[in-house]
């Protein structure tokens, strides 16, 4: 399956992104628009997770189809094995595309690659090396352990911009002061993210151009 029907969420990052996309997305839209090098000419149209589709979240070629980019499906299969990142939200503004990963607490940052098939691991490693070079990251750092989820989102950003040749951005949404699970302040987020970037060897110009960090307080959502 390339998509997931999680239903309505009661807590954590899944709840907040559902509330934003299906309620008032204005805080998220404003933060994204303010971070783009070239202003968008049209409002962001959020395509997932929509209540009308059971809050579906998309991965693999299904996320491309959701964005109207199904013509790049073969290239994605060549770049990355099946069971790739499942996007928390997908949006489009004209020919600009937003791929969103939402987090509500620091433990959600930690993940390792679970692929075991040699062919899949070979493809993932090749994609990670290309992404590291593109971003100017320090070489020889293992992106399959520790912060794998973050790294594979960056790899898909590389795919979108350098292979599919579309104006794409990865938006990392960090929820502040989540009352439904683990409350995290902006200072706590910033310390954890600075450590994550350092351990991944990140800091190149391209990294800052196409990756957007958004911090929204839970109290202002809904």
Secondary structure as UniProt FT lines:
FT   STRAND          3..5
FT   HELIX           12..22
FT   HELIX           26..35
FT   STRAND          45..48
FT   HELIX           51..53
FT   STRAND          56..59
FT   HELIX           60..66
FT   TURN            67..68
FT   HELIX           70..72
FT   HELIX           73..79
FT   STRAND          86..87
FT   STRAND          89..93
FT   TURN            94..95
FT   STRAND          96..103
FT   HELIX           106..109
FT   HELIX           118..135
FT   TURN            139..140
FT   TURN            143..144
FT   HELIX           148..158
FT   HELIX           159..163
FT   STRAND          167..176
FT   TURN            179..180
FT   HELIX           186..200
FT   HELIX           205..210
FT   STRAND          211..217
FT   HELIX           218..220
//
